[in-house]
Amino acid sequence: MFGELVVVDDVPAEFAERVIEAYHARPNDAFSIALSGGGTARRCYERLADDAGTQIDWWKVDVYWGDERCVPLDHEESNYRLGREALLERVGAVNANYPMRCEEGPDPYQLRLGELGKLDVVHLGLGADGHTASLFPGSPGLDADPGRLVVMNEDPSDRNPHPRMTLTMAGISRARLALVTVSGEGKREALARAAADDPDVPAALVRADRVVWLADADAAGDLA
């Protein structure tokens, strides 16, 4: 069950619009979003910061992360640093943000998400190998117990360096909306395989109350 594919000219602009819509449709006064990493994510967060204006009260927003590399939070490859630079510093302040801290292990994050219940939005990307969050093909995180929302994980192919902390598929499935952003011809094969529900592509396993894939024409290819 792949979800809804929306092919757009401008993925970051569509992402920003969808997050703003989700904010206004939130069932509670607070709003929770889990951020991702990578070049497409950076452009999405910069656009969200630019477009949200007065449409989002950031003092009502709690920011989480869907995955993190086990590097210092100020490291150039840290997803926290990306989110801070592209979004948090641009909007001024949020109610709270919850970095993933590998040195603490996954249990504190697991407990925090368990207390939260539902994430309003989980933002995901798509790797050329079909991974999403830090759930890589053949990695042990894909076989996590259904009760585990957060695990430590690694890429068995060694193509992606650093140990990781990541949401599991069960953790992702607690989202009201999973937004998967995909840009560029280099992701075309992975997106096609995910759309075909290829069981060897982790991204094909994404479930949530609603799953929306935002792709540009280069990534969508024949799916457009």
N, C-alpha and C positions, 0 to 999 in steps of 0.2 A: 504494500500500500504506500506508494511513493509520495502522495500529497499533491498539492496544486503547483503547477509550473507557470510562472508569469515571466514572459520574455519582454525585456524593457531596453530602451536605449541607454538609460542612466541608472545603473544599479544603486549607487549611493543615494541618489535622490529618492528612488522608490523605497529603499530601506528606511530613510528618514520619515517618509510619509507613513509607512506602516507602523513604525514605532510610535509616532505621534497619535495615530488612530488607536493603537492598543492602549496608550496612556489614557485617552479619553474614555475608552470602553472598560477600564479597569473596574473590577467589582468591589474593591476596597479603596480607602483613601490613599494608602501607600501604593507604590508601583515598584516592581522588582524586575531587573534585567540582568542577564548574564552575558558578558562580553566575550569576544573571540580574539584572534590574533591574525597577523598577515597583512599584506598590502591592501587587499580589498577591504578588510575590516577597518584599517586606518582611514581610508577614504570615506567609508560609511559613517564613522564616528565624527569625522570633521564636518561632513555634510549635516549630520544630525545636530551638532552644536550650532551650525550656522542657521539651520531651518527652524529649529524648535522655538527660538525667540521666547515670547511670552506664552506659547502654547503648552509648555511643560513647566510645572513648578518643581524645580530640581530638588527643593527641600523635602519633597515627598518621594524621592527616588532612592532606592537602595540598589547598589551596583555589586554584582557578583561576577565571577569568571567561570567560563565553561571548562577551561583547561589552562595549564601553566607549565612552562619549562622550569626545571629545578635549577634556576640561576638566581642571583640576587635580584631583588625587585627593581633596582635601577640599572640592570644589565640591558644592553641594547637589544637582546633577544627576548626580554621579558614581556609577556602579554600585559602584565600590570602596567609596565612603563608605557606601552603603546596606548592603552586605554586612558592612562593619566594624561599623556601629552595630547592625544587626539580629541578627547572628550572632557575629562574632568577639569583640566586646567582652563578649558575654553568656556565652560558653563559656570565656573566660579566655585560652586560647592554643591554637594548632594547631601541627602540625609545621612547616608552611611555608605561605605564601600568595604568590601570584604575580600582582600587579596587571598589567593591560595598560597599557603606557606608550606613548601615541601618538607621543611625541617620538622614541622609539627605532625606530619603524616596526614592521612585523609580523614581521620575520625572527627576532629573538631569541625571540619567543613560539612561532614556528613550530619553531625548533630545540628548545625546551624540550618541546613536545608530541611532537615526533618522538622524543626520548629517552624520554619516558614510555611511548609506545606506545598504551595504552588508558586512557581516562578511565572510572572506574567509573560516575559519574553526571554527565550534563549536564542542568541545569535550564533550561528554556526557557519563555518566555511567548508570548502571541499578541496582536498588535496588531489593532485594528479593520480595518486595511487588509490584514491577512493576513500581515504580516511576523513573523518570529521571529528571535531574536538581533538583529543589525542588518542583516539581509538583507531589503531592502525590494523591493516589486514593481518590476520593471524596472531594478533597480540592478546595476552591473557586477559586484558581488561574487557574484551568482548564476551568472556565467559564468566563475568562476575555474578555472584549470587544476586537474584532479583531484588533483595533487600538492600544491596549496596548501591548508594547513589554516587559515591566518589571513591576512586581507587588511584593507586600509583600504577604507572604503566610505562612501557617502552616499545619502541619500534623494532621488531625482530629483524627487519631488513637492514638496520643501521643507516638507512637513508636520512632519517630525522634524528639529529643528535639530542643529547640530554635526556635523562629520565624525566617523566612528566607526572603531574597530578591532573586528573580529568574527571568530569562527569561520566558516569556510565550511561548506557542506553536507558536504564531505568531512571537515572537522574534526569536525563533529557526529556523523558516521557512525562515528567511532572510539569512541563511547561504548558501554559495555556496556548502559547503561540511559539513555534520553532520557525525562525527565519533563516534560511540557508542562502547565502549570497555566493554567486559563482560568476567569475569574469574571465574571459580570455579563451582562445582556442586550445590552450594547453590543458584545460579542464574538460574539453568536449567529450572525450572518451569516457572519463569517469562519470560525468553527468548522464551520458547515455546508458551506461551500465547501471547506475543507480535507478534511473527511470524504468529500466527493465527488471528491477528487483533482483539483480544479480546478488546471490547470497555471499559472494566473496568480496563484495564492496560494502565496507562498514556503513557508509552513508545511506545505503539502501535500507538499513535497519532503523532509521530515525522514526520515532513515533512521538506524538504529542497530541493535545486536544485538537490542534490544527497545525499542519506543516505546510509552509509556503516556501517554494524555491524561487528566488529572484535571479534570473540569468540574463546576460546580454546575448546578442545574436551570435557572437563568436563562440561562446560556450554552448549555446543551445543547438547549433548546427541544424540537423534534420528534425529536431524536436520542435523547432519554432513553427 
